[in-house]
């Protein structure tokens, strides 16, 4: 028995369908919740259920593509850890005493992501040189995002004020960006070009001259 033979039958009296012609059944009033003409035979409630399921699936894909802790997140897609030549995984962290930002907010600039902590002697040593390079090049499209690792805000604030640092300091409170980028020692710095690709990764202290040379090299590209 074909399902389409039931269209227009009286659900209150199933026996009525035996004496009706096909034309008489189709001319009866259509159920407003039933299938609409030309919709492939799906009732309207089923169509909306399918749309809702697809939307939920797309949202689920978005959520599982990111690692989250509270409002902080980092993209999972791409190589692990990300290597030179790959796209830098996007992330969202809060600036110390400031707003929440994403790496993608700086698209079109040369970005240095520096992983550091106040208890790390070489990190402390390279910060004054980083500040000078930042001041000389920030108006040319260079930015440093210094990601502090799991330290109290007050400790980081006091350190920033002591050294007079003005580049953004982001709080990686749970270390999710550290883990995604596969950082095992600090300081570690990733240099990202204007197109969002990782061009260089340095897992050690860098003097001011090296910072300047690398920043200038990538700033001159694709101006």
C-alpha positions in Angstrom: 0.0 0.0 0.0 1.5 3.3 -1.1 1.6 6.2 1.3 0.4 8.7 -1.2 -2.9 6.8 -1.5 -3.7 8.0 2.0 -3.7 11.7 1.0 -7.2 13.2 1.6 -8.6 10.1 3.5 -10.7 10.8 6.5 -8.7 9.9 9.6 -11.8 9.7 11.7 -13.3 6.9 9.5 -10.6 4.8 7.8 -13.3 2.7 6.0 -14.4 5.7 3.9 -11.4 5.5 1.7 -12.6 2.2 0.1 -15.5 3.9 -1.8 -13.8 7.1 -2.9 -12.2 7.8 -6.2 -8.7 9.3 -6.3 -10.1 12.6 -7.6 -12.7 12.9 -4.9 -10.1 12.3 -2.1 -7.7 15.0 -3.5 -10.4 17.6 -3.6 -11.0 17.5 0.1 -9.7 20.3 2.4 -5.9 19.9 3.0 -4.6 19.5 6.5 -2.7 22.8 7.3 0.0 20.8 9.1 0.3 18.3 6.3 2.6 18.4 3.3 2.3 21.4 1.0 2.1 21.1 -2.8 5.5 20.6 -4.4 7.4 20.1 -1.1 8.3 16.5 -1.7 5.6 15.1 0.6 7.1 16.3 4.0 4.7 17.8 6.5 5.6 21.3 7.6 6.6 20.2 11.1 9.1 17.7 9.7 10.7 20.4 7.5 11.2 22.7 10.5 12.6 19.8 12.5 15.1 19.1 9.8 16.1 22.7 9.6 16.6 22.8 13.3 18.7 19.7 13.3 21.0 21.1 10.6 21.4 24.3 12.6 22.2 22.4 15.7 24.8 20.3 13.9 26.5 23.4 12.5 26.7 25.0 16.0 28.1 21.7 17.4 30.8 21.8 14.7 31.7 25.4 15.7 31.9 24.5 19.4 34.0 21.3 19.0 36.4 23.3 16.7 37.4 25.3 19.7 38.9 24.6 23.1 37.1 26.7 25.7 37.6 27.6 29.4 35.0 30.2 30.3 35.2 32.9 27.8 38.7 32.1 26.7 39.0 29.9 23.6 41.5 28.8 20.9 40.8 27.1 17.6 41.6 23.4 17.4 41.7 23.2 13.6 45.0 22.9 11.8 48.3 21.2 12.6 49.4 20.5 16.1 51.5 22.1 17.1 51.3 24.7 14.3 54.4 24.9 12.3 56.1 27.5 10.2 54.1 28.2 7.1 50.8 27.2 8.7 47.9 29.5 9.6 48.2 30.7 13.2 45.3 29.3 15.3 42.9 32.0 16.3 42.2 32.6 20.0 40.4 35.0 22.4 41.9 36.2 25.6 41.4 39.2 27.9 44.0 42.0 27.9 45.3 42.8 31.4 42.9 45.5 32.8 41.2 45.7 29.4 38.9 44.3 26.8 38.8 40.8 25.3 40.6 40.5 22.0 41.1 37.8 19.3 44.3 37.2 17.3 42.2 37.7 14.1 41.5 41.3 15.3 45.0 42.1 14.2 44.7 40.6 10.7 46.7 42.7 8.3 49.5 43.5 10.8 52.7 41.7 11.7 52.1 40.0 15.0 54.6 38.6 17.5 53.0 36.3 20.0 55.3 36.1 23.0 54.7 33.5 25.7 56.2 34.6 29.0 55.9 34.8 32.8 57.3 37.1 35.5 59.2 34.3 37.2 61.2 33.6 34.0 64.6 35.5 34.0 65.2 35.5 30.3 61.6 36.7 29.8 62.2 39.6 32.1 65.5 40.3 30.4 64.2 40.6 26.9 61.1 42.7 27.7 62.9 46.2 27.7 64.2 45.4 24.2 60.8 44.2 23.0 59.3 47.5 24.3 61.8 49.6 22.2 61.1 47.6 19.1 57.4 47.9 19.6 57.6 51.7 20.0 59.6 52.1 16.9 57.4 49.9 14.7 53.8 50.0 16.1 52.8 52.8 13.7 54.1 50.7 10.8 51.7 47.8 11.6 53.7 45.8 14.1 52.1 44.5 17.3 53.4 42.4 20.2 50.9 40.2 22.1 52.6 39.1 25.3 50.7 36.1 26.7 51.3 35.7 30.4 51.0 32.2 31.8 48.6 31.5 34.7 49.7 34.4 37.0 47.7 36.7 39.2 46.7 40.0 37.6 48.3 42.1 40.3 51.7 40.4 39.9 51.6 41.0 36.1 50.3 44.6 36.6 53.1 45.5 39.0 55.7 44.1 36.6 54.2 45.9 33.6 54.2 49.2 35.5 57.7 48.7 36.7 59.1 48.3 33.2 56.7 50.7 31.5 55.4 48.2 29.0 52.8 49.5 26.6 52.2 46.5 24.2 49.1 44.4 25.0 49.6 41.8 27.7 47.0 39.0 27.4 46.1 36.6 30.3 46.3 33.0 29.3 45.0 32.0 32.7 44.4 28.3 31.9 47.3 27.9 29.4 45.0 26.8 26.6 46.8 28.9 24.0 50.2 27.8 25.3 49.1 24.1 24.9 47.5 24.7 21.5 50.8 26.2 20.2 52.8 23.4 21.7 55.0 25.6 23.8 57.2 23.7 26.2 59.7 26.4 27.2 59.6 30.2 27.7 60.2 32.7 26.3 58.9 31.5 23.0 57.8 33.8 20.3 55.8 33.2 17.1 56.1 35.8 14.3 52.9 36.0 12.1 52.8 37.8 8.8 50.1 40.1 7.5 48.3 37.1 6.0 48.0 35.3 9.3 50.7 32.7 8.6 53.4 31.7 11.1 56.7 32.7 9.6 59.2 32.1 12.4 59.2 30.5 15.9 61.9 31.2 18.4 62.1 29.2 21.6 64.7 31.3 23.5 65.7 34.8 24.6 66.2 37.3 21.7 68.2 40.5 22.0 66.7 43.8 20.8 68.6 43.7 17.6 67.2 40.3 16.6 63.7 41.5 17.4 64.2 44.5 15.2 65.6 42.6 12.3 62.7 40.1 12.3 60.0 42.7 12.7 61.4 44.9 9.9 61.8 41.9 7.5 58.1 41.0 7.7 56.9 44.6 7.8 58.5 45.2 4.4 56.5 42.3 2.9 53.0 42.9 1.3 52.8 46.5 2.4 
